[in-house]
Amino acid sequence: MKTRRIEQHLTLREKILETIRDAILKGTLKPGEKVAEPELAERFGISRTPIREAFRQLESEGYLTVVPRKGAVVAALSEQDVQEYYAIKSILEGYAAELAATRLSEKEIEKLEAINKRLRKLAEEGDVKVFFRVHNEFHALFLKAAGNSKLCELIQQLGLKFNRLRMASLSVDGRMAISVAEHDKLLAAFRNHDGDQAEHLVKKTANIGGKVLLESMTQAEGGKGKKSILEEQIDV
C-alpha cells in the first residue's frame, strides 16, 4: 500500500508539473502572473505539499520564481538569459562533440542514427514533449562518449536549469525539423571521426536554437523581423 501511495503521489506531481509547464509555454500563464496553490490543490484534490514540491522543481528549471510568503509567479524570460545560456551551451557541447567524434563506436553511432530516425517521426507528428525527451537521449549519448565525466555533468546541470529555454525553442514551429536535419550532419561528422566539423555543427545548432527563441519572443511582443532564422535554414 505504501508503494502504491508513493506512485500515486509521483503521478500527481508529474501532472502538476506538466499542467504548469504547458500553461507557461502556451502563454496561458504569462510572466509575472501568480500561480495559485489553492486552485491547484482543489483541481487535483490534494494537499499543498506536493504542489510546493512541484513549484521548487519548476523554479530550478526556470519556469517559476518562488517568493517567500508570497507564493510562485511565472519567471520572465530575458534576452540576456537566452544569449548567455546558448553561448555557454555552444562552447561546452561543441567541445564534447569534438571529443566524442574520435571515441564513438560503430554501435553507438548506429544507436544515435536510430534515435534521430525516431526524432524525425516525432517532428512530423508535432509531439514536442516526447521529442524533447528523446532529443535529450541523443545528446546524452554523445556527451557520455566524450569521456569527460565532469564536462558531461556540467552540461547536464546547465540543461536542467534552463529546461524552459530549451523546450520553448523546440516548441517554435519548424524548429524540431531543423534539429533533426542538423543531427544528420552531425552524424556524418561522427562517422568520419571529424572532431572539428562536429564541434562546428553543434555550435551552429546552439546558435540556431538561441536565435529562434529570441525571434519568437520578439514576435510575441509584436515585433516584426526580416526573413526568419528557420526560413534561412530551410533555404540552405
N, C-alpha and C positions, 0 to 999 in steps of 0.2 A: 504493500500500500504506500509506503514511504517513497519508493522509487517512482510509482505512478504519479504521486503528488508533485515530485520534483520535475518529471517530464511535462506535466500539465503546466507547471509554473513557467518552465522554459518556453513552452509553446506560446503561452500568453505574452510573455516578454518579447518574443520574436514578432508576434502580431503587432504589439505596440510599436516596436522599432520600425517595422515595415510601414505601418499606418502614418507615422510621423515623417519618415523619410519621403514617402510618396507625396504627402501633402506639401512638403517643402519644395521638392523638385518640380512639382506641377504648378507651384505658385499659389496653392490654396492657402498655405501658411506663408506669410511674407516676412522679410527681415524686420526685426523689432517687435513682431507680434508675439503675445504671450501664449504659451501652450499650457492650457488649464489642466491641472491634476484632477480636480473633481469631475470634470466632464469625461475624462478618460477612464476614471475609476467606475463611473456609472455605466459607461458604454461597454466596458469589458467585464463588469461585475466583480471587480477585485479591489483589494486594499491599495493604498498609495505606495506601499513598499516596492513592489516590482516596477511600478511606474517611475519611481525615483531612480531605481537601478538602471532602467532604460534611458532616462534622462542623462545619467552620468556617462553611459556609453556613447550616446548621441553627441554629447559635449566633446568627448575625446575624438570623435570623427569630424568635428567641425560644423555640425548641424545646429547645435543649440549653445546658448550661454546660460549657465545656471547661476542666478544671483541669490546669495543667502537671504532668507526670509522674504524674498520677493517671487521666487519661482524661476521657471525656464522661459526664455524668449528665443526666437529664431535668430541665429547669428547672421550678420551681414557678410556678404562676400565682397571683398575689395579687390581692385585691380592689382594692388601690391601683393596680396595673398597669392593670387593666381600666378603672377610673374615670378615671385620668389620660389614658389613650390616647383613650378615646371623648370625653372633654371637649375635647381638642385637635383631634381629628378633626372634631367638631361645629363648632368655630369656623372652622377653615381651609376645610373643604369647603363649609360654609354660605356663606362669603364668595365662594368660587369659583363656586358655583351662582348667587349673586346677579349676579356679573359676567357669567356665561355666558348668563343669561336675556335679556340685551339684545344679545348678539352672535351667538347660534346662528342659522345659516342654515336655510332650509326643508329643504335637502338633509341637513344634519347632524341635524335633529330627526327626519327620516324614518329616518335610519340608527339613531338611538337607539331609535326605536319598533321597528325590525326586530330589534335586539339584545334588547330586552325581550321580544319575542314568542318569541325563542329561549330566553330565560331561563325563561319561563313553562313551556315544554315540558320543559326540564331539571328544573325544580322538580317537575313532575308525575312525572317518571321517577326523581327522587331522586338524580340524579347530581351530588353535591356538588363533586367535583373539577373537572369541566368547567364547572359553574355558577360556581365561584369565578373561573376564568379569564375566562369571558365577562362576568361581573359587573365584573371589573377593566376590561374593554374599554369597558363602558358609562360607568364613571366617568372613565376616561382621556379619552374623547371630550369630555365637557363640561368637564373640567378644562383641556384644551388650548384649548377655545373661550373660556375665561375671559380669555385674552390676557395672562396674567401668568406668565411662564416661571419666575420664582423661586418663586412660590406653588405652581405645578404640581410643580416639582422637590421642594419641601419636603414636600408631601403624599405624593408617591410614595415618597420616602425613609422617611417615617414609616410608611407602609403596609408596606414591605418589612421593616422592623424588627419590626413587630407582625403579621406574616403569621399566626402561630399563633392570635392572638386572633381575627382576622377569620375564619379557617377554622373555628375552634371555634364561633363564634357562628352561622355559616351551617349548621353541622352539626346544630344543635338542631332537633328535629322541628318542622315548620311554619314555620321561620324563612325558608326560601327563598321560600315563597309570599307571606309578608308583604313581603319585599323587592321582589318583582315588583309587588305592589299599591301600594307606596309609590312605585315608579318611575312607575307610571301617573299618579299625582297630580303627580309632579314634571314629567312630560312635558306635562301640561296647563298647568302654570305656565310652562314654556318656550315653549309655543305662544302663550300670552298675553303673553309677554315681561314677566312679573311677577317681578321680582327679589326683592321682599320675601317673596312666597309661596314661591319656590324656596329661599331661604335657610331659611325656617321649616321646610319639609318635609325638607330634608337634615339639619338639626339634630335634628328629630324622629326620623328614621330612625337616626341615630347613637345617639341616646338609647335607642331600642328595642334596638339591637344590644348595647349595654353591659348593659342590664337583663336581656336574655335570657341572656347569658353568665353574669352573676352569679347568676341564678336557677338555671341549670344546674349551676354549681359548688356552690351551696348544697344542691341535691338530691343531688348526687354524694356530699356529706358526710353525707347522712342527714337533712337539714333539710326541713321542710315549710312551704310558704307558703300564701297565700290563693289568689285567682284568679291564674293566670299572666299575664305580660305578653302572651303570644301570644293567650291567650283574650280578653284585653281588646281587642286589636287586631281580632280576628275579630268581636267584638260591635259594633264601631264601624260 
